[in-house]
């Protein structure tokens, strides 16, 4: 088998943050639809949740390159 398996590993690792981002934004939309006056408060939580989930995706990307054990 030829190629780099890190690409497959990162593709699988990107599924979790992708689902997480969808859940964060869905929760924000649902909270804003239920109580529109709390949109300002929940918006800050949405951005914090988005940043945490995206940090996991970036960590997976960094590890895909850092754990690359192909000879140079």
C-alpha positions as CSV (number, residue, x, y, z in Angstrom):
1,X,0.0,0.0,0.0
2,X,1.5,3.3,-1.0
3,X,0.7,6.9,0.1
4,X,0.5,8.6,3.4
5,X,-1.8,7.1,6.1
6,X,-1.8,10.4,8.0
7,X,-4.2,11.8,5.4
8,X,-6.7,9.1,6.3
9,X,-6.1,9.6,10.0
10,X,-6.7,13.4,9.7
11,X,-9.8,12.8,7.7
12,X,-11.2,10.6,10.4
13,X,-10.1,13.0,13.1
14,X,-11.9,15.9,11.3
15,X,-15.3,14.1,11.7
16,X,-15.5,14.9,15.4
17,X,-14.9,18.6,15.2
18,X,-17.2,18.8,12.1
19,X,-20.0,17.3,14.1
20,X,-19.1,19.4,17.1
21,X,-19.3,22.6,15.1
22,X,-22.7,21.6,13.8
23,X,-24.0,20.9,17.4
24,X,-22.6,24.2,18.7
25,X,-24.4,26.3,16.0
26,X,-27.6,24.2,16.3
27,X,-27.7,24.8,20.0
28,X,-27.2,28.5,19.5
29,X,-29.9,28.7,16.8
30,X,-32.3,26.8,19.0
31,X,-31.6,28.9,22.1
32,X,-32.1,32.1,20.1
33,X,-35.3,30.9,18.6
34,X,-36.7,30.0,22.0
35,X,-35.6,33.3,23.7
36,X,-34.5,36.0,21.3
37,X,-33.7,38.4,24.1
38,X,-30.8,36.1,25.2
39,X,-29.1,36.1,21.8
40,X,-26.3,38.5,23.0
41,X,-25.4,36.3,26.0
42,X,-25.5,33.0,24.1
43,X,-23.5,34.4,21.2
44,X,-20.4,34.6,23.4
45,X,-20.9,31.0,24.4
46,X,-21.3,30.0,20.8
47,X,-18.0,31.6,19.8
48,X,-16.2,30.0,22.8
49,X,-17.6,26.6,21.9
50,X,-16.7,27.0,18.3
51,X,-13.1,28.0,19.2
52,X,-12.7,25.0,21.5
53,X,-14.0,22.6,18.9
54,X,-11.8,24.1,16.1
55,X,-8.8,23.8,18.4
56,X,-9.3,20.1,18.4
57,X,-9.4,20.1,14.6
58,X,-6.2,22.1,14.4
59,X,-4.6,19.8,16.9
60,X,-5.4,16.8,14.7
61,X,-3.9,18.6,11.7
62,X,-0.7,19.3,13.6
63,X,-0.4,15.8,14.8
64,X,-0.9,14.5,11.2
65,X,2.2,16.3,10.2
66,X,4.2,15.8,13.5
67,X,3.7,12.1,13.5
68,X,4.8,11.7,9.9
69,X,7.4,9.0,10.0
70,X,8.4,8.9,6.3
71,X,12.1,9.1,5.7
72,X,13.3,12.5,4.5
